[in-house]
Amino acid sequence: MARGGGFPGMGGANMQQMMRQAQKLQQQMEKVQAEIEAREFEASAGGGMVTAKVNGKKELLGLVIKPEAVDPDDVEMLSDMVVAAVNEALREAAEVSEREMGKLTGGLNMPGLF
C-alpha cells in the first residue's frame, strides 16, 4: 500500500505538480473559450444574397438579406439561403473552437471540462 494515499508509485510532490498543471490548463482553456465566445463569425449563401453573423456562443447576432433575394413567389429559396448561411457561420464557429481548444489539449477530447 502506498504511503500518504494517492496513487501507488506516485509521490505527493508529483501529484501536487500534476494538479497545478491541470489547474493551469483549465485556466488557459477557460481563457481561450471566453475569447472564442466573444468572436464573431460570418457566412453568406446565395452568392452573398444572405449573410449571417454568429458569435462563439453559437448565438445569431445578425442576418442581412439583400432586397433582390426576396421573391414572394419563391419564399422557400430564401428560407434555404437563411438556413445555409446560419449553419455555415455556426460550423465555422465550432471549427475554430475545436481547433483552438485542441491546441491546448493536444487534440484530446475532454468533454465535461466546461
N, C-alpha and C positions, 0 to 999 in steps of 0.2 A: 504494500500500500504506500502511495506517495505521501511524503510528509507535507503538511501545510495545505492539504486539499488540492483542488485544481485538477489539472490533467497529469496523468503519470508521465514522468520523464521531462516535465516542463517546470523549470524553477519559477518562483514567484516573480522575479525580475523580468523574465521573458514574457510572462502573462501580462504584466503591467505595461510592458513595451507594446505588446500586441493590442492591448486595449487603447493605449494612446494613439497608435496608428489607425485603429478603427474609428476612433472619435475624430481624428484629423480628416480621414477620408469622408466621413459623414458630413463634416462641416464644409469640405470642399464641394461635395455633391449638392448640399443644400444651396450653396452659393451659386453653382452652375445652374441648378434648377430655377432659382429665382431670376437669374439673368435670362434664361430661355423663356420663362413665363412673361417677362417684360418685352421680349422681342416681338416684332410684327412680321407676318408672312403674307405675301400677296400672290395671287394666281389669277389668271384670266382664262376664259373659254370663248369659243365662237369667234376666234380671231380678234380678241380684245373687246368684244361686244359686252361681256360681263366680266367684272373684276371683283374678287372677294378678298378681304383683308381679315386675318385672324391673328390672335396672339398665341403665345406658347402655352396658355392655359386652355387652348382649344375653344376660345370664345370668338364668335363672329363679331368683328369690330365695324366692318363697313361693307357695303355692297353697292357697286356702281353699275348701272345698266344704261348703256347708250340708247338714246331715243329710237334710233333706227332698228334696235333689237326688238322693239315692241311691235308685234304684228298681231292684232286682235284675232286674225284667222289662224294663228299658229302659236297659241299660248304654251302648248306642250314643249315646243322647241326652246322657248325662253326658260321654262322651268328646268329643262335638261341642262341648259347652259349654266344656270344658277347652281344647280347641284354639282355639276362638274367643276366649276370654279371653286366652290366652297370645299369640296372634297380634296382637290389638288392642294389648296392652301393648308388644309389640315394635315395632309400627308407630308408636306414639306416641313411643317412644324414638328411632327412626330419624328421624321427622319433626322432633323437637326438635333432634337432632344436625345435620340438614341445614340447618335454619333458622338455628341459631346459627353454624355454620361459614360459611354464606352471607353473614352479616353481615360477616364478616372478609374474605371473598374477593370481595365484590361480586356474589355469585351465580355466580361462575365455578366450574366443577367442576375440582378439582385432584387427580385420582387419583394414588396413589403417594406423596403427600406424607407419609403416615404409614405 
